Amino acid sequence: MKKLNDLKALPLLVFVLLLAGLAKEGEGHACSSTFFSALVQLIPCRPAVAPFSPIPPTEVCCNAVKTLGQACLCVLVNGPPIAGVDRNMALQLPEKCTANFDPCDVMK
């Protein structure tokens, strides 16, 4: 009897797995880092994103931005406020670092 119940559940399991795969495919490149770990990765960029900072991003900062990726950068700029970080300056990092990212959709 147990084997028969397992067989009945198989089509449902296949359907759920198929939907999960399609949903993941539709996301594009999602951020695989947590907010905190993404923030830690961008510590080298702190001087370049401080309010009114004239300091350009360093090579280490730009490497961190490129490694982190557009999706995670967008998660950060759309997340909770970060003390000492100007969001507009953070949004300019990909351009300043010549990272070929699409712009973030900024939620207000």
N, CA, C and O atoms as a GROMACS GRO file, in nm:
protein
  432
    1MET      N    1   0.082  -0.120   0.000
    1MET     CA    2   0.000   0.000   0.000
    1MET      C    3   0.087   0.126   0.000
    1MET      O    4   0.055   0.224  -0.068
    2LYS      N    5   0.197   0.125   0.075
    2LYS     CA    6   0.285   0.241   0.081
    2LYS      C    7   0.343   0.271  -0.055
    2LYS      O    8   0.354   0.388  -0.094
    3LYS      N    9   0.380   0.169  -0.130
    3LYS     CA   10   0.439   0.187  -0.261
    3LYS      C   11   0.338   0.254  -0.356
    3LYS      O   12   0.376   0.337  -0.438
    4LEU      N   13   0.211   0.219  -0.345
    4LEU     CA   14   0.107   0.279  -0.428
    4LEU      C   15   0.092   0.428  -0.396
    4LEU      O   16   0.075   0.509  -0.487
    5ASN      N   17   0.099   0.465  -0.267
    5ASN     CA   18   0.090   0.606  -0.227
    5ASN      C   19   0.210   0.684  -0.279
    5ASN      O   20   0.196   0.800  -0.320
    6ASP      N   21   0.329   0.622  -0.278
    6ASP     CA   22   0.448   0.688  -0.330
    6ASP      C   23   0.432   0.717  -0.480
    6ASP      O   24   0.473   0.823  -0.527
    7LEU      N   25   0.374   0.623  -0.553
    7LEU     CA   26   0.354   0.642  -0.697
    7LEU      C   27   0.254   0.753  -0.726
    7LEU      O   28   0.267   0.824  -0.825
    8LYS      N   29   0.154   0.767  -0.640
    8LYS     CA   30   0.056   0.874  -0.659
    8LYS      C   31   0.119   1.012  -0.635
    8LYS      O   32   0.078   1.111  -0.697
    9ALA      N   33   0.216   1.019  -0.547
    9ALA     CA   34   0.280   1.146  -0.515
    9ALA      C   35   0.383   1.186  -0.620
    9ALA      O   36   0.421   1.302  -0.626
   10LEU      N   37   0.429   1.092  -0.700
   10LEU     CA   38   0.534   1.119  -0.797
   10LEU      C   39   0.497   1.228  -0.898
   10LEU      O   40   0.577   1.318  -0.919
   11PRO      N   41   0.380   1.224  -0.961
   11PRO     CA   42   0.346   1.332  -1.056
   11PRO      C   43   0.344   1.470  -0.989
   11PRO      O   44   0.384   1.569  -1.051
   12LEU      N   45   0.297   1.478  -0.866
   12LEU     CA   46   0.295   1.606  -0.795
   12LEU      C   47   0.436   1.654  -0.769
   12LEU      O   48   0.466   1.773  -0.785
   13LEU      N   49   0.524   1.563  -0.729
   13LEU     CA   50   0.663   1.600  -0.704
   13LEU      C   51   0.729   1.650  -0.831
   13LEU      O   52   0.800   1.750  -0.828
   14VAL      N   53   0.708   1.582  -0.942
   14VAL     CA   54   0.765   1.624  -1.070
   14VAL      C   55   0.713   1.763  -1.108
   14VAL      O   56   0.790   1.847  -1.154
   15PHE      N   57   0.585   1.786  -1.090
   15PHE     CA   58   0.524   1.915  -1.121
   15PHE      C   59   0.585   2.027  -1.036
   15PHE      O   60   0.616   2.134  -1.089
   16VAL      N   61   0.601   2.004  -0.908
   16VAL     CA   62   0.658   2.105  -0.819
   16VAL      C   63   0.802   2.135  -0.858
   16VAL      O   64   0.843   2.251  -0.862
   17LEU      N   65   0.880   2.031  -0.888
   17LEU     CA   66   1.018   2.052  -0.929
   17LEU      C   67   1.026   2.128  -1.061
   17LEU      O   68   1.114   2.213  -1.078
   18LEU      N   69   0.937   2.099  -1.153
   18LEU     CA   70   0.933   2.168  -1.280
   18LEU      C   71   0.901   2.317  -1.260
   18LEU      O   72   0.966   2.403  -1.319
   19LEU      N   73   0.803   2.345  -1.178
   19LEU     CA   74   0.768   2.485  -1.149
   19LEU      C   75   0.883   2.559  -1.082
   19LEU      O   76   0.911   2.674  -1.115
   20ALA      N   77   0.949   2.493  -0.988
   20ALA     CA   78   1.061   2.556  -0.920
   20ALA      C   79   1.172   2.588  -1.019
   20ALA      O   80   1.233   2.695  -1.011
   21GLY      N   81   1.199   2.500  -1.111
   21GLY     CA   82   1.301   2.523  -1.213
   21GLY      C   83   1.264   2.638  -1.304
   21GLY      O   84   1.351   2.719  -1.338
   22LEU      N   85   1.138   2.647  -1.344
   22LEU     CA   86   1.094   2.757  -1.430
   22LEU      C   87   1.100   2.890  -1.357
   22LEU      O   88   1.139   2.991  -1.415
   23ALA      N   89   1.063   2.890  -1.230
   23ALA     CA   90   1.068   3.014  -1.153
   23ALA      C   91   1.212   3.061  -1.140
   23ALA      O   92   1.239   3.180  -1.152
   24LYS      N   93   1.303   2.970  -1.115
   24LYS     CA   94   1.444   3.007  -1.101
   24LYS      C   95   1.498   3.060  -1.233
   24LYS      O   96   1.575   3.156  -1.235
   25GLU      N   97   1.458   2.999  -1.344
   25GLU     CA   98   1.503   3.042  -1.475
   25GLU      C   99   1.454   3.183  -1.506
   25GLU      O  100   1.526   3.260  -1.569
   26GLY      N  101   1.334   3.217  -1.463
   26GLY     CA  102   1.276   3.348  -1.491
   26GLY      C  103   1.339   3.459  -1.409
   26GLY      O  104   1.325   3.577  -1.443
   27GLU      N  105   1.409   3.424  -1.301
   27GLU     CA  106   1.468   3.525  -1.214
   27GLU      C  107   1.588   3.594  -1.276
   27GLU      O  108   1.621   3.706  -1.236
   28GLY      N  109   1.652   3.532  -1.370
   28GLY     CA  110   1.777   3.586  -1.420
   28GLY      C  111   1.887   3.547  -1.322
   28GLY      O  112   1.891   3.434  -1.274
   29HIS      N  113   1.975   3.638  -1.295
   29HIS     CA  114   2.084   3.609  -1.203
   29HIS      C  115   2.050   3.668  -1.067
   29HIS      O  116   2.066   3.788  -1.044
   30ALA      N  117   2.004   3.584  -0.978
   30ALA     CA  118   1.968   3.630  -0.845
   30ALA      C  119   2.093   3.639  -0.759
   30ALA      O  120   2.193   3.573  -0.784
   31CYS      N  121   2.085   3.721  -0.657
   31CYS     CA  122   2.195   3.735  -0.563
   31CYS      C  123   2.200   3.612  -0.474
   31CYS      O  124   2.100   3.575  -0.412
   32SER      N  125   2.315   3.550  -0.468
   32SER     CA  126   2.328   3.430  -0.384
   32SER      C  127   2.387   3.464  -0.248
   32SER      O  128   2.407   3.374  -0.166
   33SER      N  129   2.416   3.590  -0.222
   33SER     CA  130   2.472   3.632  -0.093
   33SER      C  131   2.361   3.687  -0.004
   33SER      O  132   2.259   3.736  -0.053
   34THR      N  133   2.384   3.680   0.125
   34THR     CA  134   2.292   3.747   0.217
   34THR      C  135   2.323   3.896   0.213
   34THR      O  136   2.429   3.937   0.166
   35PHE      N  137   2.233   3.976   0.262
   35PHE     CA  138   2.254   4.120   0.267
   35PHE      C  139   2.384   4.151   0.340
   35PHE      O  140   2.466   4.231   0.293
   36PHE      N  141   2.404   4.088   0.456
   36PHE     CA  142   2.522   4.116   0.537
   36PHE      C  143   2.650   4.073   0.466
   36PHE      O  144   2.748   4.148   0.467
   37SER      N  145   2.652   3.955   0.406
   37SER     CA  146   2.777   3.911   0.341
   37SER      C  147   2.808   3.997   0.219
   37SER      O  148   2.924   4.022   0.189
   38ALA      N  149   2.704   4.042   0.147
   38ALA     CA  150   2.726   4.132   0.034
   38ALA      C  151   2.783   4.265   0.083
   38ALA      O  152   2.872   4.323   0.020
   39LEU      N  153   2.733   4.312   0.194
   39LEU     CA  154   2.782   4.436   0.253
   39LEU      C  155   2.928   4.423   0.294
   39LEU      O  156   3.008   4.513   0.269
   40VAL      N  157   2.964   4.312   0.354
   40VAL     CA  158   3.102   4.288   0.396
   40VAL      C  159   3.195   4.284   0.275
   40VAL      O  160   3.306   4.335   0.281
   41GLN      N  161   3.148   4.224   0.165
   41GLN     CA  162   3.231   4.218   0.044
   41GLN      C  163   3.264   4.357  -0.010
   41GLN      O  164   3.367   4.377  -0.074
   42LEU      N  165   3.175   4.452   0.015
   42LEU     CA  166   3.197   4.587  -0.039
   42LEU      C  167   3.264   4.683   0.060
   42LEU      O  168   3.266   4.804   0.036
   43ILE      N  169   3.319   4.632   0.168
   43ILE     CA  170   3.390   4.717   0.263
   43ILE      C  171   3.500   4.799   0.195
   43ILE      O  172   3.519   4.915   0.230
   44PRO      N  173   3.574   4.742   0.098
   44PRO     CA  174   3.678   4.823   0.032
   44PRO      C  175   3.623   4.946  -0.040
   44PRO      O  176   3.699   5.037  -0.074
   45CYS      N  177   3.493   4.950  -0.065
   45CYS     CA  178   3.432   5.063  -0.136
   45CYS      C  179   3.384   5.173  -0.043
   45CYS      O  180   3.338   5.278  -0.089
   46ARG      N  181   3.393   5.152   0.084
   46ARG     CA  182   3.338   5.248   0.180
   46ARG      C  183   3.384   5.392   0.156
   46ARG      O  184   3.301   5.482   0.155
   47PRO      N  185   3.515   5.416   0.135
   47PRO     CA  186   3.556   5.556   0.113
   47PRO      C  187   3.495   5.618  -0.012
   47PRO      O  188   3.473   5.740  -0.017
   48ALA      N  189   3.466   5.538  -0.112
   48ALA     CA  190   3.413   5.590  -0.239
   48ALA      C  191   3.263   5.616  -0.235
   48ALA      O  192   3.210   5.684  -0.322
   49VAL      N  193   3.194   5.562  -0.134
   49VAL     CA  194   3.049   5.581  -0.128
   49VAL      C  195   3.005   5.662  -0.006
   49VAL      O  196   2.886   5.676   0.022
   50ALA      N  197   3.103   5.716   0.066
   50ALA     CA  198   3.069   5.804   0.179
   50ALA      C  199   3.007   5.932   0.123
   50ALA      O  200   3.048   5.979   0.017
   51PRO      N  201   2.909   5.989   0.192
   51PRO     CA  202   2.846   6.111   0.143
   51PRO      C  203   2.948   6.221   0.111
   51PRO      O  204   3.037   6.248   0.191
   52PHE      N  205   2.934   6.281  -0.004
   52PHE     CA  206   3.017   6.392  -0.052
   52PHE      C  207   3.165   6.354  -0.071
   52PHE      O  208   3.251   6.442  -0.074
   53SER      N  209   3.195   6.226  -0.083
   53SER     CA  210   3.334   6.182  -0.096
   53SER      C  211   3.387   6.209  -0.237
   53SER      O  212   3.323   6.174  -0.336
   54PRO      N  213   3.505   6.271  -0.244
   54PRO     CA  214   3.567   6.292  -0.376
   54PRO      C  215   3.657   6.173  -0.415
   54PRO      O  216   3.718   6.173  -0.522
   55ILE      N  217   3.664   6.073  -0.327
   55ILE     CA  218   3.755   5.961  -0.348
   55ILE      C  219   3.697   5.864  -0.452
   55ILE      O  220   3.585   5.815  -0.433
   56PRO      N  221   3.770   5.836  -0.559
   56PRO     CA  222   3.721   5.738  -0.657
   56PRO      C  223   3.737   5.596  -0.603
   56PRO      O  224   3.817   5.573  -0.512
   57PRO      N  225   3.662   5.502  -0.657
   57PRO     CA  226   3.677   5.363  -0.611
   57PRO      C  227   3.816   5.310  -0.648
   57PRO      O  228   3.869   5.338  -0.755
   58THR      N  229   3.872   5.233  -0.557
   58THR     CA  230   4.003   5.173  -0.580
   58THR      C  231   3.988   5.048  -0.666
   58THR      O  232   3.877   5.001  -0.692
   59GLU      N  233   4.100   4.995  -0.709
   59GLU     CA  234   4.099   4.871  -0.787
   59GLU      C  235   4.041   4.757  -0.703
   59GLU      O  236   3.967   4.673  -0.754
   60VAL      N  237   4.074   4.754  -0.574
   60VAL     CA  238   4.021   4.650  -0.485
   60VAL      C  239   3.869   4.663  -0.475
   60VAL      O  240   3.797   4.562  -0.477
   61CYS      N  241   3.820   4.786  -0.464
   61CYS     CA  242   3.676   4.811  -0.460
   61CYS      C  243   3.610   4.762  -0.589
   61CYS      O  244   3.510   4.692  -0.585
   62CYS      N  245   3.667   4.799  -0.702
   62CYS     CA  246   3.608   4.762  -0.831
   62CYS      C  247   3.608   4.610  -0.850
   62CYS      O  248   3.512   4.555  -0.905
   63ASN      N  249   3.713   4.545  -0.806
   63ASN     CA  250   3.714   4.398  -0.813
   63ASN      C  251   3.604   4.339  -0.726
   63ASN      O  252   3.540   4.241  -0.765
   64ALA      N  253   3.581   4.399  -0.610
   64ALA     CA  254   3.474   4.352  -0.521
   64ALA      C  255   3.336   4.373  -0.586
   64ALA      O  256   3.250   4.285  -0.578
   65VAL      N  257   3.317   4.488  -0.650
   65VAL     CA  258   3.190   4.516  -0.718
   65VAL      C  259   3.166   4.414  -0.829
   65VAL      O  260   3.056   4.359  -0.840
   66LYS      N  261   3.267   4.390  -0.910
   66LYS     CA  262   3.253   4.296  -1.022
   66LYS      C  263   3.230   4.153  -0.972
   66LYS      O  264   3.152   4.078  -1.031
   67THR      N  265   3.297   4.116  -0.864
   67THR     CA  266   3.278   3.982  -0.807
   67THR      C  267   3.139   3.968  -0.747
   67THR      O  268   3.074   3.864  -0.763
   68LEU      N  269   3.095   4.070  -0.679
   68LEU     CA  270   2.964   4.066  -0.614
   68LEU      C  271   2.852   4.055  -0.718
   68LEU      O  272   2.760   3.974  -0.702
   69GLY      N  273   2.861   4.134  -0.823
   69GLY     CA  274   2.761   4.127  -0.929
   69GLY      C  275   2.649   4.227  -0.914
   69GLY      O  276   2.625   4.282  -0.806
   70GLN      N  277   2.581   4.249  -1.024
   70GLN     CA  278   2.474   4.348  -1.031
   70GLN      C  279   2.358   4.315  -0.938
   70GLN      O  280   2.306   4.404  -0.871
   71ALA      N  281   2.317   4.189  -0.934
   71ALA     CA  282   2.200   4.153  -0.853
   71ALA      C  283   2.222   4.183  -0.705
   71ALA      O  284   2.133   4.235  -0.638
   72CYS      N  285   2.342   4.149  -0.655
   72CYS     CA  286   2.370   4.173  -0.513
   72CYS      C  287   2.387   4.323  -0.483
   72CYS      O  288   2.346   4.370  -0.378
   73LEU      N  289   2.447   4.395  -0.576
   73LEU     CA  290   2.459   4.540  -0.557
   73LEU      C  291   2.319   4.602  -0.549
   73LEU      O  292   2.295   4.690  -0.466
   74CYS      N  293   2.230   4.557  -0.633
   74CYS     CA  294   2.093   4.609  -0.631
   74CYS      C  295   2.022   4.572  -0.501
   74CYS      O  296   1.943   4.651  -0.450
   75VAL      N  297   2.048   4.454  -0.449
   75VAL     CA  298   1.990   4.415  -0.319
   75VAL      C  299   2.037   4.512  -0.212
   75VAL      O  300   1.959   4.555  -0.127
   76LEU      N  301   2.165   4.546  -0.216
   76LEU     CA  302   2.218   4.638  -0.115
   76LEU      C  303   2.157   4.778  -0.126
   76LEU      O  304   2.116   4.836  -0.026
   77VAL      N  305   2.151   4.831  -0.246
   77VAL     CA  306   2.100   4.969  -0.260
   77VAL      C  307   1.950   4.976  -0.235
   77VAL      O  308   1.897   5.083  -0.206
   78ASN      N  309   1.882   4.864  -0.247
   78ASN     CA  310   1.738   4.862  -0.220
   78ASN      C  311   1.705   4.813  -0.079
   78ASN      O  312   1.589   4.805  -0.041
   79GLY      N  313   1.810   4.780  -0.004
   79GLY     CA  314   1.789   4.731   0.132
   79GLY      C  315   1.775   4.844   0.231
   79GLY      O  316   1.755   4.960   0.194
   80PRO      N  317   1.787   4.810   0.358
   80PRO     CA  318   1.775   4.914   0.461
   80PRO      C  319   1.889   5.015   0.449
   80PRO      O  320   1.995   4.984   0.395
   81PRO      N  321   1.868   5.136   0.500
   81PRO     CA  322   1.974   5.238   0.493
   81PRO      C  323   2.100   5.188   0.563
   81PRO      O  324   2.094   5.118   0.664
   82ILE      N  325   2.214   5.226   0.507
   82ILE     CA  326   2.343   5.188   0.563
   82ILE      C  327   2.412   5.317   0.607
   82ILE      O  328   2.434   5.407   0.526
   83ALA      N  329   2.446   5.325   0.734
   83ALA     CA  330   2.507   5.446   0.788
   83ALA      C  331   2.636   5.478   0.715
   83ALA      O  332   2.722   5.391   0.696
   84GLY      N  333   2.649   5.602   0.673
   84GLY     CA  334   2.772   5.648   0.608
   84GLY      C  335   2.783   5.610   0.462
   84GLY      O  336   2.891   5.621   0.403
   85VAL      N  337   2.673   5.564   0.402
   85VAL     CA  338   2.675   5.524   0.260
   85VAL      C  339   2.572   5.605   0.184
   85VAL      O  340   2.454   5.606   0.219
   86ASP      N  341   2.617   5.672   0.080
   86ASP     CA  342   2.528   5.747  -0.009
   86ASP      C  343   2.483   5.651  -0.119
   86ASP      O  344   2.564   5.608  -0.201
   87ARG      N  345   2.355   5.618  -0.121
   87ARG     CA  346   2.302   5.522  -0.219
   87ARG      C  347   2.330   5.563  -0.362
   87ARG      O  348   2.362   5.479  -0.447
   88ASN      N  349   2.318   5.692  -0.390
   88ASN     CA  350   2.344   5.738  -0.527
   88ASN      C  351   2.488   5.712  -0.568
   88ASN      O  352   2.516   5.676  -0.683
   89MET      N  353   2.579   5.730  -0.475
   89MET     CA  354   2.720   5.704  -0.505
   89MET      C  355   2.743   5.553  -0.523
   89MET      O  356   2.822   5.511  -0.607
   90ALA      N  357   2.673   5.474  -0.443
   90ALA     CA  358   2.684   5.328  -0.457
   90ALA      C  359   2.631   5.283  -0.593
   90ALA      O  360   2.685   5.191  -0.654
   91LEU      N  361   2.524   5.348  -0.640
   91LEU     CA  362   2.469   5.315  -0.771
   91LEU      C  363   2.564   5.350  -0.885
   91LEU      O  364   2.555   5.294  -0.994
   92GLN      N  365   2.656   5.442  -0.860
   92GLN     CA  366   2.752   5.482  -0.963
   92GLN      C  367   2.875   5.390  -0.969
   92GLN      O  368   2.955   5.400  -1.062
   93LEU      N  369   2.890   5.303  -0.871
   93LEU     CA  370   3.009   5.217  -0.868
   93LEU      C  371   3.029   5.134  -0.995
   93LEU      O  372   3.141   5.130  -1.047
   94PRO      N  373   2.926   5.069  -1.048
   94PRO     CA  374   2.950   4.990  -1.170
   94PRO      C  375   3.005   5.074  -1.285
   94PRO      O  376   3.094   5.029  -1.357
   95GLU      N  377   2.952   5.194  -1.304
   95GLU     CA  378   3.001   5.280  -1.411
   95GLU      C  379   3.145   5.325  -1.385
   95GLU      O  380   3.229   5.321  -1.474
   96LYS      N  381   3.172   5.367  -1.262
   96LYS     CA  382   3.306   5.412  -1.227
   96LYS      C  383   3.408   5.298  -1.235
   96LYS      O  384   3.526   5.321  -1.260
   97CYS      N  385   3.360   5.177  -1.213
   97CYS     CA  386   3.449   5.060  -1.215
   97CYS      C  387   3.449   4.989  -1.350
   97CYS      O  388   3.510   4.883  -1.366
   98THR      N  389   3.381   5.046  -1.446
   98THR     CA  390   3.364   4.986  -1.579
   98THR      C  391   3.315   4.841  -1.571
   98THR      O  392   3.362   4.754  -1.644
   99ALA      N  393   3.222   4.819  -1.480
   99ALA     CA  394   3.154   4.689  -1.472
   99ALA      C  395   3.032   4.700  -1.562
   99ALA      O  396   2.952   4.793  -1.547
  100ASN      N  397   3.017   4.611  -1.652
  100ASN     CA  398   2.911   4.620  -1.752
  100ASN      C  399   2.779   4.568  -1.694
  100ASN      O  400   2.728   4.466  -1.739
  101PHE      N  401   2.724   4.640  -1.594
  101PHE     CA  402   2.599   4.601  -1.529
  101PHE      C  403   2.484   4.684  -1.583
  101PHE      O  404   2.502   4.799  -1.623
  102ASP      N  405   2.366   4.624  -1.584
  102ASP     CA  406   2.244   4.702  -1.608
  102ASP      C  407   2.218   4.786  -1.483
  102ASP      O  408   2.255   4.744  -1.373
  103PRO      N  409   2.155   4.900  -1.498
  103PRO     CA  410   2.125   4.982  -1.378
  103PRO      C  411   2.026   4.908  -1.288
  103PRO      O  412   1.946   4.826  -1.334
  104CYS      N  413   2.034   4.938  -1.160
  104CYS     CA  414   1.941   4.880  -1.063
  104CYS      C  415   1.808   4.952  -1.071
  104CYS      O  416   1.802   5.072  -1.094
  105ASP      N  417   1.701   4.877  -1.050
  105ASP     CA  418   1.570   4.938  -1.032
  105ASP      C  419   1.562   4.977  -0.886
  105ASP      O  420   1.552   4.891  -0.798
  106VAL      N  421   1.567   5.106  -0.858
  106VAL     CA  422   1.568   5.153  -0.721
  106VAL      C  423   1.426   5.166  -0.670
  106VAL      O  424   1.343   5.236  -0.728
  107MET      N  425   1.399   5.094  -0.558
  107MET     CA  426   1.267   5.102  -0.497
  107MET      C  427   1.267   5.216  -0.397
  107MET      O  428   1.362   5.235  -0.322
  108LYS      N  429   1.160   5.293  -0.398
  108LYS     CA  430   1.154   5.408  -0.308
  108LYS      C  431   1.061   5.381  -0.194
  108LYS      O  432   1.043   5.466  -0.107
   0.00000   0.00000   0.00000
